[in-house]
């Protein structure tokens, strides 16, 4: 039985070889025609060559400049030299895909005209955005970096767009953060100026009380009472009268002095805290740091990345050959079937 199956397979193989030999000329014509057509239609006259440029970069781990540089309790993930992780990478990808960056690139390089999109078309923006997304892509690498890839018919434009997108990341993210940082700065500034004004008013009031003779209520009261006892023991009426006048001043202004002094001490501590927050908010509102670490910048490609002509030619030629074999096999089978049918009818 095994010999029978083997013989059958050999027979089928032999039949296939005979079939190829029988139809060799049509198959050669089909294959050569497909080869020539693939060579012609994959040429620059029919398919525009596309060039690819890429930028690879890592996000930073810190967002707040003040916390990274001034805070005494800086965490590891706030180190300005630390690379970002998953969260920062996802944020970077989302910002790169934003319409703020897309629209600025479109305007700068006049991509409507560059992509040869009819400005009178009813769906011009849809076509423009779809072409933009097809030609400009962002993805996360296996090392948590972000890769910007731009393909274009002009290798110089591809490199310029890739590098510009990387640069726009900084201005776009900083702009988003500045809007919030400036509002925070205004709030802290108002609080700082308020506490500072209150402290100044208290200091002015204490200066006035010192001019009236109240310098240190507790120590003054103790010393005057001691001296008053001595003067009373001596019977010095004028001395007693002078000391009693001082005690009257202390009695009148001592309470306000103590209240102001204690309140001033508390408010000065608050002012110190608010001042540090104010300084941090001011730095965040006025200063900027790069939001990325560039690993590879884009450069002008010397060779096209699309189309790969040899692959197109190979696949087209093989496909034409296989399709030709199938069609000829079907025709051959139909021809054999019709012959058998005629023989049976006779």
Buried (B, 14 or more C-beta within 10 A) or exposed (E): EEEEEEEEEEEEEEEEEEBEEEBEEBBEEBBEEBBEBBBEBBEEEEBEBBBBBBBBBBBBBBBBBBBBBBEEEBEEBBEBEBBBEEEBBBBBBEBBEBEBBBEBBBEEBEBBEBBEBEEEEEEEEEBBBEBBEEBBBBEBEEEBBBBBBBBBBBBEBBBBBBBBBBBBBBBBBBEEBBEEBBEBBEEBBEBBEEBBEBBEEBBEBBEEBEEEEBEEBEEBBEEBEEBBEEBEEEEEEEBBEBBBEBBEBBEEBBEBBBEBBEBBEEBEEBBEEBBBBBBBBBBBBEEBBBBBBBBEBBBEBEEBBEBEBEEBBEEBBEEBBEEBBEEBEEEEEEEEEEEEEEEEEE
